[in-house]
Amino acid sequence: VTAPSPPRTSTLDELPFTLTAEALAERGQARIASAERALAALADAPAPPTLATFLEPLDRLLTSVRDLSAHGGLLFAVHPEEPVRASGRSTSEAADRFFNAFRLNGAIYAKLGALRTGPLDPATRFAIEKMRREMRRAGVEHDAPARARLLELSNAIDATSNEFTENIARSRRFVELDGPDRLAGLPDDYRRSHGPGPEGRIRISTDYPDFRPAMTYADDAELRRRLLLEFTRRAYPENEAVLARLLALRQEFATLLGYPSYAAYALEDKMIETPERAAAFLERVSALVHAPAQADLARLLERKRKDLPGAPAIENGDLGLFAEGYYAAKIKSEEFGVDPKRLRAYLPYAPVRDALFALCQELFGLAIRPVQDAALWHPSIEAYDVTAGERAIGRFYLDMVPREGKYNHAACFGVREGLLGGNLPQSALVCNFIDPASDPATARLEYTDVVTFFHEFGHLLHALLSGHGRWLYNSQSSIEWDFVEAPSQLFEEWARDPATVRRFARDPDTGEALPETLLERMRGAEAFGRASRWARQVALAAASLDLYGPPTNGHSPHAVLLAAYARHAPLPLDDAYHFEASWGHLTGYSAFYYTYVWSMVIARDLLSPFETAGRLDDRAIAERYAREILAPGSERPAAELVKAYLGREFQFDAFERWVRAPALVPRARPAPASPATPGPL
Ligand SMILES: [Zn+2]
């Protein structure tokens, strides 16, 4: 007889976000010590293992350490005080060391094997299988000397990954300008928030709210060229040696386990299974997008020559690389009637956020309400509780403003795992959308930020809706990692849907809503540059696979990245760029950056029922999607979830049609701006 479990809440237990560095370290150590004692007791228990006496306590103690790792990892990424970030990092590394040792625990492994899995439900059986596979892949079946070395390597890989990550967060670079006229072409709100400093000079940083608009709008080609150079040299040169060390550690780890490469090791438990299949998949996509990407480039050069007759070529500074490019924005404005700068005026942060919340209510029946009394890590953070009718779903946090030392990309961080009978799931979106110099109440987003917001929210919905299963190894965090970008890339589609954009795009200064005709033009222009974007994703994916492939005969990571770009991207990278030094995915995603491309193939097919219905706000399809894809977490292999939702296996065709679709020029060219006819957007 078990005691009735307490109601599930979004508690942080003894680890609030407000602990000092010392208190965090102490409480982290205490939690790990208690988990180690409990694990030893389970390993030594003489009675045959059962779900109630073995698997449940094991799952709960692993969850408590996983939560500690997530908590420490979040504070490492976001806390404004350096000592707390450092304590977060060491706490999360200590938790990861616990997991590395757990995976090599032969007594626990044997007990998991002795659990009678015959009469168990399939989700439980699958969770046990995955735990045992994870332990085998860590080396639990190897002899004692090999296990000792594998443990050292795992710990060193975690610490080296964190060192790489920390160097990126610390590396913030600037371009200095001698006067406001160098900001010609940039939006008014941007120019207002980038006034000259005490010495009359203007500083533009590599943070996204500075970087992206400058790359898209600045007429000054020299500014774009210099800023992109600074952006691609973040964490350079310090991370070159760190990356070389990380690659070598992972190669040794894979070799000891009998794999030809770390890529072979890392892909074995993914949907795609082998580096050979991943490489063939990337070649297939590369062949699809190569010609249209080259056509995009020719079109950009033609446009550039209107301004600069005889210009020899498009440069990376014209492309933006990781932002919408300058000439692409010109073409969108002039040929498609979609000016991203005018669009920005209609995209204040708060209404975009509120419309996204309202959309979740309509699609999935989720109510999202602010938490009033939460103690958070910075005054700019927002906390929200999510419910579905009477049922509590979980809690999330939004951290949207760049800060010194903060993680400077965009990601959804796990905060607490959700388990039936245990804690509710909690996640945090860590983004860098809002210019810290502007008032958050009126801060404007780039349209690409809105797409990123929806993307990360897709991850968040997956984490919250799946956090109600019985076992840690059935949660979303245990799903195949080449599936994880499918729910996020799918959710981006709502940010591109005219019916959805109409809800939030409104200029708060004038009250004017985004005109309908311009919504249609946006939809038409959306395909412009798509092939180039995916050619770049293929280049990065090929680089990530090659970097972790068999040792590269002395080729530096820099050379590998340049070679992949030269082969697949529309334009080679400049030798002066060292993006490999700030490419954060090389730690967590390692060899499987191809995930973005593979998941997009799945996401395009997941959209097909909505496309058949002719609308994205079809409640019945949305609910089926939430029920079959999001809520099950990893109770079954991802391919089975997709099959349950689609009623068939997923196919490549939808992606192929989409990635090659031409942009649609509007029926009539936009009329020049006048009070009666809004100008290009
Ligand atoms: Zn993502």
Boltz pocket constraint, residues with backbone or C-beta under 6 A from the ligand:
constraints:
  - pocket:
      binder: B
      contacts: [[A, 455], [A, 456], [A, 459], [A, 484], [A, 485], [A, 488]]
      max_distance: 6.0
